[in-house]
Amino acid sequence: MYYPFQSQGEWSLAKFLAENLTQTQIKRFLALPWLIWRDAEEVVQSLFGNPIFGANMMFDPILVMTALGREYSEWFPAHEAHRIQDSLPDGATITPVTRMTGGLEMHPLFISIGLKHSVDTGSMMLDPHGHLWHCFMPLVAWTADLPEQLMIACVSKSASPVTEATHKQFGDVHRQSSHTSNLTLQHIEQVTWNVHPWDNLNSFQRQAKMLQLNGICLPFWRNWLFVNPSTFLLPEILHTCHKFFFDHVLPWCKVLLGDELNVRFKCHHKHIAVRHFVSSISHVKQMTGREHCDIQCTIIPMIAGCVPPWFLHAVCTLISFIYQAQSPVHTDSSVEAMELSLHEFHTHKDAIIEARARMTKSGGVKDDFLIPKLELFHSFAEAIHNSGGLIQYTADHPFQHTNKGKDFVDQSMWQFDMYSLIHSSDIPLINTVSMEEEEITTANPMLAWMRLTCH
């Protein structure tokens, strides 16, 4: 009746907060230390044993081969699932929730915070059929933007969170070696051996900075089995690709075209499924990932004829790379094609500098490509091989299906208020459910799964 709450009391509290407090006030209230802490392991056990997913459980890594090579889609066909499974005791399994097939929106879910004991020794869990499994719950993916990735990897802003590249190597053509957890821990140990942070924090931070560290001495992942930040910190499509396009590629085009770019977007012929910017792209009130994608769709024809040919080619190959990276299913050949697009950009990127399109904030011309997110592009291929399609981990994905501009609290309340909605409305129950179906399923992925599997 009050799912996902345990009682009417919890449901009433959520309803009261949503109706009487702002989202900022709710966050402050939920941060109070006396509130109940929910055990993440209990959450995984509930999901693992949910009969709704019983017919769609997967317990073993799989290998999918096609004429184009090995297939990488979900996490289980990728390399990491096989590596971790081979390292587990006989009879143990990695804990999945469900798989993403047939166009359904559910995908593998791995909850790791507060599960260190379970990762080290495993936990016994019942599946939806009543069978007991020895389950391990490793941290396999962490969706974060670049600043959070740097914080988790314990490296400074002048280093890459997933490779050994430093600031002067951000524009290199080739990828640097992976920045492993062992290397980070060795550097931290080296600094603490000279000066302990509790003895002299300022000196510790200075020495840590010399080794491209951010000063964290006890990473939360330091003793976890199967955990490596260079593997679980996956490229995030929204911030790494779309935001990169908005922060760099689009300004390059604006420098060369000026107001002509706005004129071209305003004069663009209307077409179904293509965004028409009536007030030009410089006057959009709120730029989100959606607008970034819409501009990407037409940026090449918009600048064609007004920029040097090799500049156009460089931008085109970069846009191709971004599109190829978003494929939900990859093969060895598609990953190779994606890498080729990135290599083509690096081959012709000097045309952007020659066109004096890369500018500083003060108006000067830059003659380099020392861009942190550009360096992250080199890790896309390895991330796909290790963890499957990157689109399933993007922070942009949950908001693609949001209706009527509701934020998370509003969406959640459609589910939490369902009981009162049914009993306070004169509309027949079946009509009520039909009208609110979309709003409810956006807040509860289990209901979305049930809805799609029943159609």
Secondary structure, 3 states (H helix, E strand, C coil): CCCCCCCHHHHHHHHHHHHHCCHHHHHHHHCCCCCCCCCHHHHHHHHHCCHHHHHHCCCCCCCCEECCEEEECCCCCCHHHHHHHHHCCCCEEECCCCCCCCCCCCCCCCCCCCCHHHHHHCEEEECCCCCEEEEECCCCCCCCCHHHHHHHHCECCCECCCECCEHHHCCCCCCCCECCHHHHHHHHHHHHHHCCCCCCHHHHHHHHHHCCECCCCCCCCCCCCCCCHHHHCCCCHHHHHHHHHHHHHHHHHHHHHCHHHHHHHHCCCCECCECCCCCCHHHCCCCCHHHHHHHHHHHHHHHCCCCCHHHHHHHHHHHHHHHHHCCCCEEHHHHHHHHHHHHHHHHHCHHHHHCCCCECCCCCECCCCCCHHHHHHHHHHHHHHHHCCHHHHCCCHHHCCCCCCCCHHHHHHHHHCHHHHHHHCCCCHHHHHHHHHHHHHHHCHHHHHHHHHHC
